[in-house]
């Protein structure tokens, strides 16, 4: 599919992340006003509440955009999602008859503050990237035992905290926790010293379910995607994770990009999951291309310094797709809700420069990175800003997500000191 031309001039720039082919959904405010739903088009944002109030957008008998989140639209289902996209495309296409009316409802993205684009119902994080799982397993168990016995059969995951999910630009405070080194006789109470990121994609469930669904049905239930940074306290995790997995090590924050890129916008970029080393059981088997060709990048900027790109990879490196993850999530009868967020797990490629976490990039701290500033990093220092970027490259256009950024603040004074 080539670039779709819009009367919003900035949307026709091949490098701009928000062309007419994209139309991502977010929540914005201007000059301290209440947040409201918006659609990005080039360097502008279409005010969806105003568009609905003026009758330019009319999808249901009751308002869908009188609230500062996209969950109400999600619950309407795929037919309404498609109708909205068709209507937005018509209103914003070059030569649109209602251009003048729509122009009055646009605000400059430069003047807008972005907020959480949806209300997160539940959050589940998976461990579904094979390169990452192999790298981490090799560090702790050796290459011959790197993957757990179940890994090639099911997408492993854990239930996280919806309250930990924050929008890009939110500062992240270094956490305190129990730390115990391999040679320590007992744990100690201290700030995390091995704070890390995980480069992930987040899939947003749109259609609820209360019974097992197939992989194809799961794909139909997904509303869209965001970039996701799963901030991880590696030293806290090393002490606490046996036998039930991550807990406080993963509860500090999970940052997401501010715009939901719909599944419809990503259709031209579908690709297959990797060849299976072990045949999956029928309920998890692939039923078509379920991954996406999305270039991903991580940058690190020390306080007051320029950013260094520390990793480049691609979403197609995943072993399990979001549809497979969602289908597996429902096998027990687990209800899924509109606004559920599924983290993909760390997306690492096969080469060192494509590793999606500092744990891998520095190989557990043994091989520090040298930034363009000359500074070295094994893990994140206070004041560092980490940014995740993602883009799918089409025929003369780019589908972007908006940056997913967070700056790490120093740990608070001991919260239990008296």
Secondary structure, 3 states (H helix, E strand, C coil): CECCCECCHHHHCCCCCECCCCCCEEEEEECCCCCEEEEEECCEEEEHHHHHHCCCCCCCCCCCCCCCCCHHHHCCCHHHHHHHHHHHHHHHECCCCCHHHHHCCEEEHHHEEEECCCCCCCEEEECCCHHHHHHHHHHHHCHHHCCCCCCCCCCCEEECCHHHEEECCCCEECCEEEECCCCCCCCEEEECCCEECCEEEEEEECCCECCCCCHHHHHHHEEEEEEEEECEEHHHHHHHCCCCCCCHHHCCCEEECCCEEEHHHHHHHEECCCCCCCCCCHHHCCCCCCEECCEEEEEEECCCCCCEEEEEEEHHHCCCCHHHHHHHHCCCCCCECCCCEEECCCCCCCCHHHCCCHHHHCCCCCCCEECCCCCEECCCCCCCEEEEEEEEECECCEEECCCEEEEEECCCCCCCCC
